[in-house]
Amino acid sequence: MKRRYSIWGTEYCSDHEVELAQVDSDPQRVVEGFTLKTIKIGKKNIRKYTWLRIVENKHDRAGG
């Protein structure tokens, strides 16, 4: 059975977390990509996501 991971994060100025992606392998690389995303506020570039976490999904959707 393949491992599946969810990546959860909080956007700048938000108070709740959302699932950003689901991946089958190497979630750290995807998280690194999310850390590079920025938004422009005035003259400053600010990170879009202030908090990120990786969660290993426990359930197999195929029912196995």
N, CA, C and O of each residue as an XYZ file, in Angstrom:
256
protein
N       0.839     -1.177      0.000
C       0.000      0.000      0.000
C       0.886      1.244      0.000
O       1.806      1.367      0.809
N       0.602      2.140     -0.898
C       1.328      3.404     -0.960
C       0.934      4.298      0.205
O      -0.205      4.287      0.670
N       1.911      5.071      0.661
C       1.590      6.085      1.660
C       1.027      7.302      0.953
O       1.469      7.666     -0.137
N       0.058      7.917      1.580
C      -0.548      9.135      1.026
C      -0.501     10.198      2.120
O      -0.783      9.927      3.287
N      -0.144     11.394      1.722
C       0.017     12.490      2.664
C      -0.892     13.652      2.283
O      -1.141     13.905      1.104
N      -1.375     14.345      3.288
C      -2.109     15.593      3.093
C      -1.233     16.730      3.595
O      -0.517     16.588      4.586
N      -1.299     17.851      2.905
C      -0.580     19.037      3.334
C      -1.619     20.079      3.720
O      -2.456     20.477      2.909
N      -1.551     20.514      4.973
C      -2.485     21.479      5.522
C      -1.748     22.766      5.801
O      -0.573     22.748      6.167
N      -2.436     23.894      5.630
C      -1.785     25.164      5.881
C      -2.766     26.258      6.239
O      -3.977     26.123      6.063
N      -2.210     27.349      6.747
C      -2.976     28.536      7.084
C      -2.486     29.681      6.221
O      -1.290     29.971      6.197
N      -3.393     30.335      5.513
C      -3.030     31.471      4.676
C      -2.830     32.713      5.532
O      -3.361     32.812      6.639
N      -2.065     33.651      5.012
C      -1.822     34.919      5.686
C      -3.152     35.592      6.018
O      -4.041     35.658      5.169
N      -3.291     36.084      7.229
C      -4.506     36.765      7.736
C      -5.717     35.844      7.821
O      -6.850     36.321      7.762
N      -5.509     34.557      7.956
C      -6.612     33.622      8.098
C      -6.507     32.953      9.465
O      -5.412     32.806     10.007
N      -7.642     32.550     10.016
C      -7.616     31.908     11.326
C      -7.998     30.428     11.274
O      -8.194     29.806     12.319
N      -8.105     29.863     10.087
C      -8.407     28.443      9.980
C      -7.468     27.792      8.961
O      -6.958     28.442      8.049
N      -7.260     26.485      9.149
C      -6.377     25.785      8.227
C      -7.195     25.030      7.181
O      -8.323     24.607      7.434
N      -6.600     24.875      6.007
C      -7.258     24.179      4.901
C      -6.296     23.148      4.324
O      -5.078     23.286      4.437
N      -6.855     22.117      3.707
C      -6.030     21.131      3.035
C      -5.614     21.712      1.684
O      -6.459     22.057      0.859
N      -4.308     21.816      1.471
C      -3.782     22.414      0.256
C      -3.524     21.382     -0.836
O      -3.688     21.678     -2.019
N      -3.120     20.170     -0.447
C      -2.787     19.156     -1.452
C      -2.756     17.775     -0.814
O      -2.645     17.633      0.404
N      -2.858     16.751     -1.676
C      -2.626     15.363     -1.286
C      -1.579     14.813     -2.241
O      -1.677     14.989     -3.456
N      -0.571     14.143     -1.678
C       0.509     13.610     -2.503
C       0.794     12.169     -2.106
O       0.513     11.753     -0.981
N       1.363     11.404     -3.055
C       1.709     10.006     -2.803
C       3.156      9.828     -2.372
O       3.495      8.829     -1.739
N       4.010     10.785     -2.706
C       5.422     10.611     -2.353
C       6.085     11.957     -2.102
O       5.701     12.968     -2.689
N       7.073     11.960     -1.233
C       7.918     13.102     -0.901
C       7.130     14.389     -0.666
O       7.235     15.327     -1.456
N       6.345     14.446      0.406
C       5.564     15.650      0.678
C       6.441     16.854      1.027
O       6.012     17.997      0.868
N       7.650     16.610      1.496
C       8.527     17.717      1.879
C       8.828     18.628      0.691
O       8.914     19.845      0.854
N       8.988     18.058     -0.487
C       9.250     18.864     -1.688
C       8.068     19.776     -2.016
O       8.263     20.921     -2.423
N       6.860     19.280     -1.842
C       5.671     20.084     -2.114
C       5.552     21.202     -1.073
O       5.201     22.332     -1.411
N       5.842     20.885      0.185
C       5.814     21.903      1.234
C       6.835     23.002      0.940
O       6.552     24.182      1.146
N       8.007     22.623      0.465
C       9.020     23.622      0.102
C       8.496     24.562     -0.978
O       8.785     25.758     -0.953
N       7.736     24.037     -1.914
C       7.128     24.871     -2.941
C       6.106     25.840     -2.361
O       6.046     27.002     -2.764
N       5.298     25.357     -1.409
C       4.319     26.234     -0.769
C       5.004     27.342      0.030
O       4.481     28.453      0.112
N       6.157     27.057      0.615
C       6.852     28.098      1.384
C       7.398     29.205      0.485
O       7.651     30.312      0.960
N       7.582     28.928     -0.792
C       8.090     29.930     -1.717
C       7.001     30.852     -2.253
O       7.308     31.908     -2.807
N       5.741     30.474     -2.099
C       4.635     31.306     -2.598
C       4.512     32.573     -1.751
O       4.529     32.513     -0.521
N       4.389     33.716     -2.423
C       4.259     34.985     -1.722
C       3.095     35.787     -2.293
O       2.635     35.536     -3.406
N       2.633     36.748     -1.513
C       1.633     37.705     -1.972
C       2.206     39.100     -1.757
O       3.014     39.318     -0.854
N       1.789     40.025     -2.581
C       2.301     41.385     -2.483
C       1.286     42.251     -1.742
O       0.129     42.363     -2.148
N       1.738     42.856     -0.656
C       0.915     43.777      0.112
C       1.672     45.096      0.175
O       2.708     45.209      0.831
N       1.134     46.082     -0.517
C       1.865     47.349     -0.636
C       3.138     47.129     -1.432
O       3.089     46.691     -2.581
N       4.260     47.427     -0.835
C       5.553     47.214     -1.496
C       6.265     45.966     -1.003
O       7.372     45.662     -1.449
N       5.634     45.239     -0.080
C       6.272     44.072      0.525
C       5.730     42.765     -0.047
O       4.539     42.644     -0.333
N       6.607     41.807     -0.204
C       6.207     40.442     -0.519
C       6.189     39.656      0.781
O       7.186     39.599      1.500
N       5.045     39.050      1.075
C       4.859     38.306      2.321
C       4.507     36.868      1.969
O       3.821     36.611      0.981
N       4.983     35.933      2.787
C       4.648     34.528      2.547
C       3.138     34.328      2.576
O       2.447     34.829      3.462
N       2.643     33.590      1.593
C       1.202     33.349      1.491
C       0.716     32.437      2.620
O      -0.376     32.635      3.153
N       1.522     31.442      2.981
C       1.128     30.494      4.019
C       1.998     30.714      5.249
O       3.225     30.648      5.176
N       1.342     30.978      6.390
C       2.078     31.260      7.608
C       2.386     30.003      8.402
O       3.250     30.022      9.279
N       1.687     28.907      8.106
C       1.869     27.674      8.850
C       1.525     26.504      7.939
O       0.481     26.510      7.286
N       2.399     25.496      7.891
C       2.180     24.304      7.061
C       2.478     23.064      7.880
O       3.355     23.069      8.743
N       1.727     21.987      7.597
C       2.030     20.709      8.244
C       1.713     19.556      7.307
O       0.871     19.665      6.416
N       2.405     18.453      7.530
C       2.218     17.234      6.739
C       1.515     16.211      7.620
O       1.915     15.974      8.759
N       0.456     15.604      7.074
C      -0.296     14.590      7.805
C      -0.322     13.326      6.960
O      -0.669     13.365      5.779
N       0.048     12.204      7.571
C      -0.026     10.933      6.852
C      -1.462     10.421      6.940
O      -2.008     10.263      8.032
N      -2.065     10.165      5.781
C      -3.437      9.662      5.744
C      -3.438      8.193      6.143
O      -2.621      7.414      5.654
N      -4.343      7.819      7.020
C      -4.401      6.453      7.558
C      -5.313      5.533      6.758
O      -5.126      4.316      6.770
N      -6.291      6.096      6.067
C      -7.306      5.267      5.406
C      -6.917      4.999      3.955
O      -6.390      5.872      3.265
N      -7.185      3.790      3.513
C      -6.978      3.407      2.121
C      -8.325      3.474      1.410
O      -9.247      2.742      1.770
N      -8.450      4.330      0.417
C      -9.736      4.516     -0.271
C     -10.174      3.275     -1.052
O     -11.362      3.121     -1.337
N      -9.239      2.387     -1.405
C      -9.582      1.194     -2.173
C     -10.271      0.149     -1.278
O     -10.782     -0.856     -1.772
N     -10.280      0.394      0.028
C     -10.959     -0.525      0.922
C     -10.087     -1.673      1.371
O     -10.585     -2.629      1.967
N      -8.773     -1.602      1.095
C      -7.875     -2.699      1.444
C      -7.322     -2.577      2.736
O      -6.547     -3.434      3.160
